[in-house]
Amino acid sequence: MAAISGKVVQHNLVAKCCQQDRELSTKYRLHYCPLNRRNLLPPVVGRLAWNGNSTMQLGTLSKFKRGIVYCNAASSFTAIPSVEKNHFLKLQNGSDIRGVAIDGVEGEPLTLTEPVTEAIAAGFAGWLLEKKKDDSSKCLRVSVGHDSRISAQKLQDAVSRGLARAGVEVIQYGLASTPAMFNSTLTVNEEFSCPVDGSIMITASHLPYNRNGFKFFTSAGGLGKPDIKDILERAADMYKCIANNDSKGGQTAVSLTVKRVDYMSVYASNLVAAVRKAAGNIEKPLEGFHIVVDAGNGAGGFFVGKVLEPLGAITSGSQFLEPDGLFPNHIPNPEDKTAMKALTKAVHDNRADLGIIFDTDVDRSAAVDSSGREFNRNRLIALMSAIILEEHPGTTIVTDSVTSDGLTTFIEKKLGGKHHRFKRGYKNVIDEAIRLNSVGEEAHLAIETSGHGALKENHWLDDGAYLMVKLLNKLASARTSGLGGSSKVLTDMVEDLKEPAVAVEFRLKIDQNHSDLKAGSFRDYGEAVLKQLENAVDSDTKLLKAPVNYEGVRVSGYGGWFLLRLSLHDPVLPLNIEAPSNEDAVKLAHDVLNAVKEFTALDTSALTKFVGV
């Protein structure tokens, strides 16, 4: 077959939709039985049909193999409401797509409908076909997975239909983790239809139950902001064609076989192999260790039965492993205080050696030692830095902008590494680490205070489970070396980390309807606030601006520091302050308040209350 660009495929598809299928202003409904929450794989169903003819033909699917189930589903037709292009663009959230997928929450109208989802998936297929145009002789394969959200099943169905429009072979994983989805583009295992050409994870991380969204991957990694915008623009074109045709033309249903694969078993077995290798190829290197997991009713429950138990660990007391998209126990978020308290209690109640917690889609994690000390935020970064710098002395550790001065001292003075503090946003941190390596500066770890972390050895995959495997490796290898059999080996590695007595964050919101904006953008207004603060700092001898800084205004003073920056997506200026005492923190807050008080569209009420004026 001659090479065909993704845009040609997409545009031909749009034209055929408009010309041949005038009844295509429809949405499709698959008659799936309810999600079996006790099974990693969703149920098998009937025949999948869609309207329109792709210019690319489906490849012949391989015969039934272990770990694979074939299924189809049937569709029916109702009218699709009109949606403007701007609606699609508003769904972009940096390098992700997020929207409201469940109706009924006051003030949060439905934005991520099934037809919109179909169009987004078709847009991704068009984008992917263009990227893979030099290899268009074969049918492209895309894996689709989801976390435990209650909207996951219907969106997975819609994504599959959208991919089918472009003749893409669909491989459904069912309940899965975000890191596993990326990993499926790297795994070489034809029995499980790997590697796939692209991957879509249906998730909205730790956001409320009514939200959902998408993350996209190829073997090169997660897609960036320009790619997401491109996909959404393609999706808007696809949707407009579908929704605007109302004549009574014929319908042509073309069936597509969808594979269902238990890829999480493949992914988990790789994690098990990594721990065994670190312990000198011992079959059960964690035998005798008591480790509890809190999955927060997200997708991380697999870690108990598929990783820890095969390694010999005792896992009694693990909690909230059952997927439940209503998140009835706590928000699945390592940064959430209630979630961390729940894990700490589980560790104490079960006298466990270690506790592990994941966010909803397992790309973030944190831990608690046997004494209840948390390894999250700066402490998790310090621990991971200590482990990585043992393996790669002198390497650079890339973090986000809100990490502490104490962490810098720990990495550079105690560990002998280099701390490169960059911008907020896990994709920014990972991309910066990749850039440093490309210009000759060795970096092996990119990690955010949120719990996002990626390692060079793991293809810069943003993987909360793999971070925890590095901790397990340390436990296992320490025991093998006769250095102990508890989490104290981890605690001792960060004992010299200097932590602030006071650490606070304020979110200063910009009122976009305020007259002070003069019809300008909140981003321009926020930049003006930052410039004013910078000028004030320059004229104050008690304050010292950071000589190297990539985001906002970072300043040292009174034994502590503050950082005021503009949020990546929202009309908010987050202010972080760390200080050796509450009095010193108030002094820093007072200086910021004085500098920005003339900006009346900025809500400084929380800061004013903290200062006490």
C-alpha positions in Angstrom: 0.0 0.0 0.0 1.3 3.4 -0.9 2.1 5.8 2.0 -0.9 7.9 3.0 -0.7 10.8 5.4 -2.9 11.1 8.4 -4.5 14.3 7.2 -5.3 12.7 3.9 -6.9 9.8 5.7 -8.8 12.0 8.0 -10.0 14.4 5.3 -11.1 11.5 3.1 -12.9 10.0 6.0 -14.7 13.3 6.7 -15.6 13.6 3.1 -17.0 10.1 2.9 -18.9 10.7 6.1 -20.5 13.8 4.6 -21.1 12.3 1.2 -22.2 8.7 1.9 -23.7 8.7 5.4 -26.1 11.5 5.8 -27.5 9.8 8.8 -24.1 10.1 10.6 -25.4 12.8 12.9 -25.7 10.2 15.5 -24.3 8.9 18.7 -23.7 5.3 19.3 -24.7 3.2 22.3 -23.1 -0.2 23.1 -25.2 -2.6 25.1 -22.5 -3.6 27.6 -23.4 -5.4 30.7 -22.2 -3.6 33.9 -18.5 -3.5 34.7 -17.4 -6.4 36.8 -15.3 -4.7 39.5 -13.7 -7.9 40.6 -12.1 -8.4 37.2 -9.3 -6.4 35.6 -11.0 -7.0 32.2 -14.4 -5.6 31.4 -17.0 -8.0 30.1 -17.1 -9.4 26.5 -20.0 -8.1 24.4 -21.5 -8.3 20.9 -20.8 -6.7 17.4 -19.4 -3.2 17.1 -20.7 -1.2 14.1 -20.1 2.3 12.8 -21.0 4.4 9.8 -18.5 5.6 7.2 -15.8 4.0 5.2 -12.2 4.5 6.0 -9.7 4.8 3.2 -7.5 2.4 5.1 -8.5 -1.3 5.5 -8.3 -3.2 8.7 -5.6 -5.7 9.0 -6.4 -9.3 9.4 -6.5 -10.1 13.1 -4.5 -12.9 14.4 -6.1 -16.1 15.8 -7.2 -16.4 19.4 -4.3 -16.5 21.9 -3.9 -16.8 25.6 -4.6 -13.6 27.3 -6.8 -12.3 24.4 -10.5 -12.2 24.1 -12.2 -11.2 20.9 -15.5 -9.3 21.0 -17.8 -7.1 19.0 -20.7 -4.8 19.8 -23.7 -3.4 18.0 -24.6 0.3 17.7 -27.9 2.3 17.4 -28.5 5.8 16.3 -29.9 9.1 17.8 -29.3 12.7 16.9 -26.1 14.4 18.1 -26.4 18.0 19.4 -24.3 20.7 17.8 -20.9 21.5 19.4 -18.7 24.4 18.5 -14.9 24.1 17.9 -14.2 26.2 21.0 -15.9 23.5 23.1 -13.2 21.0 22.1 -10.3 23.4 22.7 -11.6 24.1 26.2 -11.1 20.4 27.0 -7.3 20.8 26.8 -5.6 20.7 30.2 -1.9 21.1 29.3 -0.8 17.8 27.9 -4.0 16.1 28.9 -7.7 16.3 28.0 -10.2 16.6 30.8 -13.9 17.3 31.0 -17.2 16.6 32.8 -18.3 13.1 31.9 -21.2 12.5 34.4 -24.1 14.9 34.4 -25.9 16.0 37.6 -23.4 18.2 39.5 -24.7 21.7 39.8 -22.7 24.2 37.9 -20.7 21.5 36.0 -22.5 20.9 32.6 -21.6 17.8 30.6 -18.7 18.5 28.3 -17.2 15.0 27.6 -20.1 13.2 25.9 -19.8 10.0 24.0 -20.0 11.7 20.5 -17.3 14.2 21.6 -15.2 11.3 22.8 -15.6 9.5 19.5 -14.5 12.6 17.6 -11.4 13.0 19.9 -10.4 9.3 19.4 -10.8 9.8 15.6 -8.7 12.9 15.8 -6.0 11.0 17.6 -6.1 8.3 14.9 -5.7 10.9 12.2 -2.8 12.5 14.1 -1.2 9.1 14.6 -1.6 8.0 11.0 0.2 11.2 9.9 3.1 10.5 12.4 3.4 6.9 11.2 2.9 7.6 7.4 6.2 6.0 6.6 4.9 2.7 7.9 1.3 2.8 6.5 1.6 -0.6 4.9 0.2 -2.2 8.1 -2.9 -1.5 10.1 -2.1 0.6 13.1 -2.9 -0.7 16.6 -4.0 1.5 19.5 -4.4 0.2 23.1 -7.2 1.7 25.2 -7.4 1.5 29.0 -9.2 3.2 31.8 -9.1 3.8 35.6 -12.0 3.0 38.0 -14.2 6.0 37.2 -17.9 5.3 36.7 -17.9 6.9 33.3 -14.9 4.7 32.1 -16.9 2.0 30.4 -19.0 4.2 28.2 -15.9 6.4 27.2 -13.9 3.2 26.4 -16.7 2.2 24.1 -16.8 5.6 22.5 -13.0 5.7 22.1 -13.1 2.3 20.4 -15.8 3.5 17.9 -13.8 6.7 17.1 -10.6 4.7 16.4 -12.6 2.3 14.2 -13.6 5.2 12.0 -10.0 5.5 10.9 -9.5 1.8 10.4 -7.3 1.5 13.5 -7.1 -1.9 15.2 -8.4 -1.5 18.8 -6.8 -3.4 21.7 -8.8 -2.9 24.9 -7.1 -3.4 28.3 -10.0 -2.6 30.5 -8.9 -1.5 34.0 -5.3 -0.3 33.7 -2.8 2.2 34.9 -1.4 5.1 33.0 2.2 3.9 33.1 1.1 0.5 31.7 -0.6 2.2 28.7 2.7 4.0 27.8 4.6 0.8 28.4 2.4 -1.1 25.9 4.0 1.0 23.1 7.4 -0.4 24.2 6.7 -4.0 25.0 7.6 -6.5 22.3 5.1 -9.4 22.7 2.9 -10.3 19.7 0.9 -12.7 21.8 -0.5 -9.6 23.5 -0.5 -7.5 20.3 2.5 -5.4 21.5 4.0 -3.1 20.7 1.0 -0.9 19.9 1.5 2.2 17.7 -0.3 4.5 20.1 -2.2 4.3 23.4 -5.1 6.1 25.1 -5.6 6.2 28.8 -9.0 7.3 30.0 -8.5 9.1 33.4 -8.8 12.4 35.2 -6.3 11.4 37.9 -7.6 12.4 41.4 -10.4 14.8 40.2 -14.0 14.2 41.4 -16.0 11.2 40.3 -17.9 13.2 37.6 -14.8 14.2 35.7 -12.8 12.1 33.2 -10.3 12.7 30.4 -7.6 11.3 28.2 -3.8 10.9 28.1 -2.1 9.8 24.8 1.2 8.0 24.2 3.4 6.7 21.5 6.8 5.0 21.9 8.3 8.5 22.1 6.4 9.2 25.3 3.4 11.3 26.3 2.1 13.9 23.8 2.8 17.5 24.4 0.5 20.6 24.4 0.8 21.3 20.6 -0.1 17.7 19.9 -3.2 17.8 22.1 -4.3 21.0 20.4 -3.8 19.4 17.0 -5.9 16.4 18.0 -8.7 18.6 19.4 -8.8 20.7 16.2 -9.1 17.5 14.1 -11.8 16.2 16.4 -13.8 19.4 16.0 -13.7 19.0 12.2 -14.8 15.3 12.5 -17.6 16.2 14.9 -18.9 19.1 12.8 -19.3 16.9 9.8 -21.1 14.2 11.8 -23.4 16.6 13.6 -24.4 18.9 10.7 -25.7 16.3 8.3 -29.4 15.7 8.6 -30.5 14.3 5.2 -32.0 10.8 5.0 -29.2 9.0 3.3 -28.4 5.3 3.7 -26.4 3.7 6.5 -23.5 1.4 6.0 -22.5 -0.7 9.0 -19.0 -2.2 9.0 -18.1 -4.6 11.7 -14.9 -4.5 13.6 -13.4 -7.1 15.9 -12.0 -5.6 19.1 -9.3 -7.5 21.0 -9.4 -7.6 24.8 -6.0 -8.2 26.4 -4.9 -8.7 30.0 -1.9 -6.5 29.5 -1.7 -5.6 33.2 -0.3 -9.1 33.9 2.5 -8.4 31.4 3.3 -5.0 33.0 3.2 -6.3 36.5 5.5 -9.3 35.7 8.1 -6.7 34.5 8.0 -5.0 37.9 8.4 -8.3 39.7 11.4 -9.2 37.5 13.0 -5.8 38.3 12.9 -6.5 42.1 14.2 -10.0 41.7 17.1 -8.8 39.6 18.0 -6.1 42.2 18.1 -8.8 44.9 20.4 -11.1 43.0 17.7 -13.2 41.2 16.1 -14.4 44.5 12.5 -15.7 43.8 10.9 -14.1 46.9 13.2 -11.3 48.0 10.5 -9.6 50.1 9.6 -12.7 52.1 8.9 -11.7 55.7 8.3 -8.0 54.8 4.9 -6.7 55.8 3.8 -4.2 53.2 0.3 -2.6 53.0 -1.1 -0.8 50.0 -3.8 1.8 49.8 -5.1 2.0 46.3 -7.8 4.5 47.1 -10.4 2.5 45.1 -8.5 3.4 41.9 -6.5 1.2 39.5 -3.6 0.4 41.8 -5.0 -2.7 43.5 -3.1 -5.0 41.1 0.1 -4.1 43.0 -0.8 -6.4 45.9 -1.7 -9.6 44.1 0.4 -9.2 41.0 3.6 -7.6 42.4 4.0 -7.8 46.2 2.7 -11.3 46.8 4.7 -13.0 44.1 7.7 -11.4 45.7 6.8 -13.0 49.0 5.6 -10.0 50.9 2.8 -10.1 53.6 0.1 -7.8 52.4 -2.7 -8.2 55.0 -4.2 -4.9 56.0 -4.0 -3.5 52.5 -7.1 -1.4 51.9 -9.4 0.1 49.3 -8.1 -2.2 46.6 -11.5 -2.7 45.0 -12.1 -0.3 42.1 -14.9 2.2 42.9 -15.2 5.3 40.8 -17.2 7.1 43.5 -14.0 7.0 45.7 -16.0 6.4 49.0 -13.1 6.2 51.4 -10.8 9.1 50.4 -9.4 11.0 47.4 -6.8 8.7 45.7 -4.1 11.4 46.0 -0.7 11.1 47.7 -0.8 14.8 48.4 -4.1 14.6 50.2 -3.7 14.7 54.0 -6.7 12.4 54.7 -5.4 9.8 52.3 -1.9 9.9 53.9 -3.5 9.6 57.4 -5.5 6.6 56.2 -2.3 4.9 55.0 -0.4 5.8 58.2 -3.2 4.3 60.3 -3.1 1.1 58.2 0.7 0.8 58.8 0.3 1.3 62.5 -2.7 -1.0 62.9 -1.0 -3.8 61.1 2.5 -3.2 62.4 3.7 -3.1 58.8 7.2 -2.4 57.6 6.1 -0.1 54.8 2.9 1.5 53.4 2.4 2.4 49.8 -0.3 4.7 48.3 -1.2 5.4 44.7 -3.3 8.0 42.9 -6.2 6.9 40.8 -4.2 5.9 37.6 -1.0 5.0 39.4 1.3 7.5 37.8 1.9 9.0 41.3 2.8 7.4 44.6 4.1 7.9 48.1 5.1 5.8 51.1 5.1 5.6 54.9 7.7 3.9 57.0 7.1 1.6 60.0 7.2 4.5 62.4 4.6 6.5 60.3 7.0 8.9 58.7 5.7 10.0 55.3 7.8 9.7 52.1 6.0 12.3 50.0 6.7 15.7 48.5 10.3 16.8 49.4 11.0 13.7 51.4 10.1 11.4 48.5 12.3 13.4 46.2 15.1 13.2 48.8 14.7 9.4 49.1 14.6 8.8 45.4 17.6 11.2 44.9 19.6 9.2 47.5 18.8 5.9 45.7 19.6 7.3 42.2 22.8 9.1 43.3 24.1 5.8 44.8 23.7 4.3 41.3 24.8 7.3 39.3 27.1 9.5 41.4 27.1 13.2 40.6 24.0 13.1 38.4 21.5 15.9 38.1 18.1 15.7 39.8 15.4 17.7 38.0 12.4 18.8 40.1 9.6 21.3 39.9 9.7 24.9 41.1 8.2 24.5 44.6 10.9 22.2 46.1 12.6 23.4 49.3 16.0 25.0 49.8 16.7 22.2 52.3 16.3 19.7 49.5 18.9 21.5 47.4 21.3 21.4 50.3 20.6 17.7 50.8 21.1 16.8 47.1 24.2 18.9 46.5 26.0 18.9 49.9 25.0 15.5 51.3 24.6 13.4 48.2 27.1 15.1 45.9 24.6 15.6 43.1 23.2 18.6 41.3 19.7 20.0 41.9 18.1 21.5 38.8 14.9 23.2 39.9 12.6 23.8 36.9 9.0 24.6 36.1 5.8 23.1 37.7 4.2 20.4 35.6 5.4 16.8 35.4 5.7 17.0 31.6 7.9 20.1 31.9 10.1 18.4 34.4 10.5 15.2 32.3 11.1 17.2 29.1 13.8 19.3 30.9 15.6 16.1 32.1 15.6 14.8 28.5 16.9 18.1 27.2 19.7 18.2 29.7 20.9 14.7 28.6 20.7 15.8 25.0 23.2 18.7 25.7 25.6 16.5 27.7 24.4 17.0 31.3 23.6 13.6 32.8 20.2 13.5 34.5 18.6 10.2 35.7 15.6 11.4 37.7 12.8 13.9 37.0 10.4 14.2 39.8 7.6 16.6 41.1 6.5 17.2 44.6 3.1 15.9 43.6 4.5 12.4 43.4 5.1 12.3 39.6 8.5 10.7 39.0 10.3 9.4 35.9 13.7 7.7 35.5 16.0 7.5 32.5 16.4 3.8 33.1 12.6 3.4 32.7 12.3 5.3 29.3 11.3 8.5 31.2 8.0 6.8 31.9 6.0 8.7 34.5 5.3 5.7 36.8 4.3 5.7 40.4 4.5 1.9 40.6 8.1 1.9 39.3 9.1 4.5 41.9 7.8 2.2 44.6 9.7 -0.7 43.0 12.9 1.3 43.5 12.1 1.5 47.2 11.4 -2.3 47.2 14.7 -2.9 45.4 16.5 -1.1 48.2 14.7 -3.1 50.9 15.4 -6.4 49.1 19.1 -5.6 48.3 19.7 -4.3 51.9 18.5 -7.6 53.3 20.5 -9.6 50.9 23.6 -7.6 51.9 22.9 -8.1 55.6 22.1 -4.5 56.2 18.7 -5.0 57.8 15.1 -6.2 57.2 12.9 -3.1 57.8 12.1 0.2 56.3 14.7 1.9 58.6 17.1 1.5 55.7 15.0 3.9 53.8 14.4 6.3 56.7 18.2 6.5 57.4 18.8 7.6 53.8 16.9 10.9 54.3 17.9 11.6 57.9 20.0 14.6 57.0 17.3 16.3 55.0 16.6 19.7 56.6 12.9 20.4 56.7 11.2 23.8 57.4 9.2 24.4 60.6 6.5 26.1 58.6 5.4 25.4 55.0 2.2 27.1 53.7 0.6 27.6 50.4 -1.9 30.3 49.4 -3.9 30.4 46.1 -4.4 34.0 45.2 -7.3 34.0 42.7 -7.7 36.6 39.9 -11.3 37.8 39.4 -11.6 37.8 35.7 -14.8 39.9 35.9 -13.1 42.7 37.9 -12.9 46.1 36.3 -9.1 46.2 37.1 -8.5 43.7 34.3 -9.8 46.3 31.8 -11.0 43.4 29.6 -7.5 42.0 29.5 -6.5 38.4 30.0 -5.9 36.9 33.5 -2.5 35.8 32.2 -1.4 39.4 31.4 -2.7 40.5 34.7 -0.8 37.8 36.6 2.4 38.7 34.8 1.9 42.3 35.9 1.6 41.2 39.5 4.8 39.2 39.2 6.7 42.1 37.7 5.5 44.4 40.5 6.7 41.9 43.1 10.1 41.5 41.3 10.6 45.3 41.4 9.7 45.4 45.1 12.2 42.7 45.9 15.0 44.4 43.9 14.6 47.5 46.2 14.6 45.6 49.5 17.9 44.7 51.0 16.4 42.1 53.3 15.3 40.0 50.3 17.4 38.1 47.7 16.0 37.0 44.4 17.1 33.5 43.3 19.9 33.9 40.7 18.6 31.0 38.6 14.9 30.6 38.4 12.6 29.3 35.6 9.1 30.1 37.0 7.6 33.0 38.8 9.5 35.0 41.4 11.5 33.0 44.0 13.0 35.0 46.9 15.1 34.1 50.0 14.8 36.1 53.3 14.4 35.7 57.1 16.0 32.2 56.9 13.3 31.0 54.5 11.9 31.6 51.0 8.8 32.2 49.0 7.7 31.5 45.4 4.9 33.4 43.7 4.0 31.9 40.3 1.2 32.0 37.8 -0.8 28.7 37.5 -0.3 26.8 34.3 -4.0 26.7 33.4 -6.1 28.7 35.9 -6.5 32.4 36.9 -4.6 31.7 40.1 -1.2 32.9 41.6 0.0 30.1 44.0 2.2 31.4 46.8 4.5 29.0 48.6 6.3 30.0 51.8 8.8 28.0 53.9 10.4 29.4 57.0 12.2 28.4 60.2 9.3 29.8 62.3 5.8 31.1 61.9 7.1 34.6 62.7 9.5 34.5 59.8 6.8 33.1 57.5 4.6 36.0 58.4 7.4 38.5 57.5 7.8 36.9 54.1 4.0 36.9 53.5 3.8 40.6 54.6 6.4 41.6 52.0 4.5 39.8 49.3 1.2 41.4 50.4 2.7 44.9 50.4 4.0 44.4 46.9 0.8 43.3 45.3 -1.9 45.0 47.3 -2.7 47.6 44.6 -3.9 44.8 42.3 -7.6 44.8 43.4 -8.7 41.9 41.2 -6.4 39.7 43.2 -8.0 37.9 46.1 -5.5 38.3 48.9 -7.9 37.7 51.8 -6.2 34.4 52.9 -2.8 36.1 52.9 -4.2 39.1 54.8 -5.6 36.7 57.5 -2.3 34.9 57.8 -0.4 38.1 58.2 -3.0 39.4 60.7 -3.5 42.9 59.3 
